[in-house]
Amino acid sequence: MIKFQSVSSSEFAGKFGQWSFSAQRSPVKVVNNKTGNVLGYFVSESEFEELQRARALAARSGPAWDVSEAIAVELDKPLPRLRPELDHLMEE
């Protein structure tokens, strides 16, 4: 579980440089001063890239019942034995 640092929007705006460095270690949650609503999260470039990779993978996933018949047939085929000389290790 990722720990978020929480900061008010006025504190974030007033000390943007400090919070941008802080976001390199963990995400910063920016909260509205008056309502307490979360306005957004400030994250490092690496965190953002990780999110983009996760989104790209999620777009290619779906429920099993949406798989075409041709793909289901391919998935039912056994995998080739890449290293048969190591099969004995699985028996122990």
Summary of the structure (lengths in Angstrom):
residues: 92
radius of gyration: 23.5
end to end distance: 36.3
largest distance: 67.7
contacts: 167
relative contact order: 0.10
helix: 50%
strand: 14%
